[in-house]
Amino acid sequence: MATTTPDEPDQLIDVPAGLRGVAVTDTRLGDVRGAQGFFHYRQYSATDLARTRSLEDVWQLLLDGELPTTAAERDRFTAEIGPLRTVPDEVSDAVAGIARHGGAGLGGLRTALSLLAQADDMPPLWDSPPQRRRRDLLRLAAATPTLIAALWRHSHGLEPIAPDPTLGHIADYLHMLGGTPTDTRAARAVEQYAMLTVDHGFNASTFTARVVASTGADAGSAVVAALGALSGPLHGGAPSRALQLLEAIGEPSRAAAWVRAAIERNERIMGFGHAVYRGDDPRSLLLRHIAQDLGGDLADFAISVEAIITATLAELRPDRHLYANVEYYAGVVMATCGIDRQLFTPTFAVGRTIGWTANIAEQAADRRIIRPAARYTGPPPPQPVPELNLDPEAR
Ligand SMILES: CC(C)(COP(=O)(O)OP(=O)(O)OC[C@H]1O[C@@H](n2cnc3c(N)ncnc32)[C@H](O)[C@@H]1OP(=O)(O)O)[C@@H](O)C(=O)NCCC(=O)NCCS
């Protein structure tokens, strides 16, 4: 990357608030082209990959740099991941206690992943040889569905279900959640959702993962930090908010009036608008197809209401380009596939940990710490340090 660093140690370069539009590193993992309504993983369109490939293929592409081109290559990678979904006994034993405190949400997952990193004795990225580093990164992403499912089942008074390494990653996740043989259509739909959300530019959690990786810390620390960033309401999103919107609208004939009233109250319509895309969000386009294929009342309702909301927003806010975003259909697809809405954000994390770990691997190869600066805006220093009044009567 072409960089300009200040000549003097105290010289600062101002950047836009929130680092908007600032390229802080180079990446070969992909990017988001908002104006074109396009995003890609390495050189391949992410939506094409989600249509034609498996999550494991995308995982291999992101982490190892190449898509498998033969069944044998695919099988080798899949066979590597399967056993890594089984977590050590000391971790599975502790999950019941974690579920009691952290529930089945991201907090529980964060604690369980941190414990797994300890149990696996993950060395600092700085010191770990490439094979060990790769194994730790695979392990963290592989074990995520196991931990989410075990936390979920414990928090509902159910025994966890052991992973089945012969199943695909998402099919096994659904199997561990529900215990019944998984509907292959549902597994494919959730897999496609995960493939569409594995990575999406230099978002806050990805940046966080890379900052921690740049310090040379262990892979577990980087993933746990990223989860912390994801848990914030401005980032992790909540596909459940879009479902709440559909419930509030109730029936298509009420949609336009509902949107008008909400906009008059200066509220935002959940599941619409995007910071980067000004036209259609490519993820929502594919998810709409997936929802349509799955069928069902919820999907039909969401599709008919989307058109009404889009038209009403275009009329009320002609200055803005407000279209359905990924969250609008994510909730519809997950709910139709039987995933409880409390699990929407953890399910998002199943795919996203794969993206984080690929980013961590890339960052760890660049052995330079990310260390920006802050502009001090307090009273001019140095002020004399006030004396402490030792009089016991002084208040
Ligand atoms: C996603 C989101 C934060 C992106 O916002 P953004 O493009 O950075 O735009 P801003 O937040 O600067 O808003 C720009 C304008 O569009 C309006 N706007 C943006 N999204 C809107 C929405 N969903 N409903 C109504 N108005 C919206 C804002 O009120 C603002 O209007 P103003 O200029 O009169 O103040 C925003 O569209 C939003 O809040 N959407 C709803 C929440 C959501 O679906 N989040 C999931 C995102 S994947």
The ligand as an ORCA input file, in Angstrom:
! r2SCAN-3c Opt
* xyz 0 1
  C     -28.081      0.944      7.385
  C     -28.064      2.437      7.654
  C     -27.480      2.694      9.059
  C     -27.170      3.103      6.607
  O     -27.285      4.434      6.761
  P     -26.515      5.502      5.836
  O     -26.619      5.173      4.410
  O     -25.159      5.671      6.406
  O     -27.384      6.727      5.951
  P     -27.618      7.666      7.160
  O     -27.742      6.928      8.437
  O     -26.582      8.754      7.064
  O     -29.043      8.244      6.724
  C     -29.198      8.999      5.547
  C     -30.624      9.506      5.458
  O     -31.462      8.450      4.998
  C     -32.456      8.170      5.956
  N     -32.583      6.733      6.083
  C     -31.582      5.808      5.997
  N     -32.066      4.581      6.183
  C     -33.387      4.725      6.414
  C     -34.412      3.804      6.698
  N     -34.169      2.505      6.784
  N     -35.656      4.278      6.889
  C     -35.907      5.597      6.793
  N     -34.964      6.518      6.539
  C     -33.722      6.084      6.344
  C     -31.941      8.739      7.269
  O     -32.979      9.084      8.142
  C     -31.188      9.962      6.806
  O     -32.090     10.982      6.554
  P     -31.676     12.545      6.785
  O     -30.622     12.804      5.768
  O     -32.939     13.277      6.578
  O     -31.158     12.616      8.193
  C     -29.481      3.007      7.555
  O     -29.977      2.854      6.257
  C     -30.431      2.415      8.581
  O     -30.456      2.864      9.731
  N     -31.226      1.381      8.182
  C     -32.161      0.732      9.090
  C     -31.446     -0.237      9.992
  C     -30.957     -1.465      9.255
  O     -31.668     -2.025      8.424
  N     -29.736     -1.888      9.564
  C     -29.146     -3.055      8.947
  C     -28.061     -2.659      8.001
  S     -27.381     -4.026      7.115
*
